[in-house]
Amino acid sequence: MLKYLITYFSVLITLLALDLTWLLAIAKNLYQSQMGSLMSPEPKLGAGLAFYLLYALGVCIFVVGPALSKESWLYALGMGALFGFFCYMTYDLTNLAVVRDFPTQLAFIDIAWGCCVTAITSAFAYWVVNKLT
């Protein structure tokens, strides 16, 4: 049980730290300039929290757990990138399909970010679990 908790919280904390740094510091102006009036003046914190809690669980189940079984940080890195690609691609391509004026450039940047953040998070969580268990 302890190993599962360490896995989950290492994924969740790493994901939050990286993604909030990206969203609030690095790419804040990019999202504001690209999305303009599409952005809500106030984020819906409940929906955001639900995303992070559930996405972290998905990363644990579909990426870090199997990587630990295979004893491969490269598996964590590669499958993390793929998991991020498919999840973020689903969100962004759906927005391109149904949201008027959703910026194409931003969609591709966001998909790339999803690959990166999930790959780094997965590999780091794999490392943490191996060090602590």
C-alpha positions as CSV (number, residue, x, y, z in Angstrom):
1,M,0.0,0.0,0.0
2,L,2.8,2.4,0.9
3,K,4.4,1.9,-2.6
4,Y,1.1,2.9,-4.2
5,L,0.8,6.0,-2.1
6,I,4.4,7.0,-2.8
7,T,3.8,6.5,-6.5
8,Y,0.6,8.5,-6.6
9,F,1.9,11.4,-4.6
10,S,5.2,11.6,-6.4
11,V,3.2,11.8,-9.7
12,L,0.7,14.3,-8.3
13,I,3.3,16.6,-6.7
14,T,5.6,16.6,-9.7
15,L,2.8,17.1,-12.2
16,L,1.4,20.0,-10.2
17,A,4.8,21.6,-9.8
18,L,5.7,21.4,-13.4
19,D,2.3,22.2,-14.9
20,L,1.6,25.2,-12.6
21,T,5.1,26.6,-13.4
22,W,4.2,26.2,-17.1
23,L,0.7,27.7,-16.8
24,L,1.4,30.5,-14.3
25,A,4.9,31.6,-15.3
26,I,6.4,30.3,-18.5
27,A,3.4,30.1,-20.9
28,K,0.9,32.4,-19.1
29,N,1.2,35.2,-21.7
30,L,1.0,32.7,-24.6
31,Y,-2.3,31.3,-23.4
32,Q,-3.7,34.7,-22.7
33,S,-2.7,36.1,-26.1
34,Q,-3.8,33.0,-28.1
35,M,-7.1,32.3,-26.3
36,G,-8.2,35.9,-25.5
37,S,-11.9,36.0,-24.9
38,L,-12.1,32.2,-24.8
39,M,-10.4,32.2,-21.4
40,S,-12.6,32.4,-18.3
41,P,-11.8,35.4,-16.1
42,E,-11.6,33.1,-13.1
43,P,-10.5,29.4,-13.4
44,K,-12.9,26.8,-12.1
45,L,-10.7,25.4,-9.3
46,G,-12.9,22.3,-8.7
47,A,-12.6,21.2,-12.3
48,G,-8.8,21.8,-12.3
49,L,-8.4,19.9,-9.1
50,A,-10.4,17.0,-10.5
51,F,-8.2,17.0,-13.6
52,Y,-4.9,16.8,-11.6
53,L,-6.2,14.1,-9.2
54,L,-7.5,11.9,-12.0
55,Y,-4.7,12.5,-14.5
56,A,-2.2,11.6,-11.8
57,L,-4.1,8.4,-11.2
58,G,-4.1,7.6,-14.9
59,V,-0.3,8.1,-15.1
60,C,0.2,5.8,-12.1
61,I,-2.0,3.0,-13.6
62,F,-1.0,3.2,-17.2
63,V,2.6,4.4,-17.1
64,V,4.5,4.3,-13.8
65,G,3.1,1.0,-12.5
66,P,4.0,-0.9,-15.6
67,A,7.4,0.8,-15.7
68,L,8.1,-0.3,-12.2
69,S,7.1,-3.9,-13.1
70,K,9.4,-3.8,-16.1
71,E,12.1,-2.1,-14.0
72,S,12.6,0.5,-16.8
73,W,12.8,4.3,-16.4
74,L,13.0,4.5,-20.2
75,Y,9.6,2.8,-20.4
76,A,8.3,5.4,-17.9
77,L,9.7,8.2,-20.0
78,G,8.5,6.8,-23.4
79,M,5.1,5.7,-22.3
80,G,4.7,8.9,-20.3
81,A,5.2,10.9,-23.5
82,L,2.7,8.7,-25.3
83,F,0.1,8.9,-22.5
84,G,0.5,12.7,-22.5
85,F,0.3,12.9,-26.2
86,F,-3.0,10.9,-26.4
87,C,-4.6,12.7,-23.5
88,Y,-3.7,16.2,-24.5
89,M,-4.3,15.5,-28.2
90,T,-7.8,14.4,-27.3
91,Y,-8.5,17.6,-25.5
92,D,-6.9,19.9,-28.0
93,L,-8.2,18.3,-31.2
94,T,-11.7,18.2,-29.7
95,N,-11.4,21.9,-29.0
96,L,-10.3,22.5,-32.6
97,A,-13.3,20.5,-33.8
98,V,-16.0,22.2,-31.6
99,V,-14.8,25.5,-30.1
100,R,-15.1,28.5,-32.4
101,D,-11.7,30.2,-33.0
102,F,-9.7,27.8,-30.9
103,P,-6.1,28.6,-31.9
104,T,-4.4,25.9,-33.9
105,Q,-0.9,26.9,-32.9
106,L,-1.8,26.7,-29.2
107,A,-3.3,23.3,-29.7
108,F,0.0,21.9,-31.0
109,I,2.1,23.7,-28.3
110,D,-0.3,22.2,-25.7
111,I,0.0,18.7,-27.1
112,A,3.8,19.0,-27.0
113,W,3.7,20.2,-23.4
114,G,1.5,17.3,-22.5
115,C,4.1,14.9,-23.9
116,C,6.9,16.6,-22.1
117,V,5.2,17.1,-18.7
118,T,3.9,13.6,-18.5
119,A,7.2,12.0,-19.7
120,I,9.2,14.0,-17.1
121,T,6.7,13.4,-14.3
122,S,6.6,9.6,-15.1
123,A,10.4,9.2,-15.1
124,F,10.8,11.2,-12.0
125,A,8.1,9.3,-10.1
126,Y,9.7,6.1,-11.2
127,W,13.0,7.3,-9.8
128,V,11.4,8.4,-6.5
129,V,9.5,5.1,-6.0
130,N,12.8,3.2,-6.6
131,K,14.7,5.3,-4.1
132,L,12.0,5.2,-1.4
133,T,10.8,1.6,-1.6
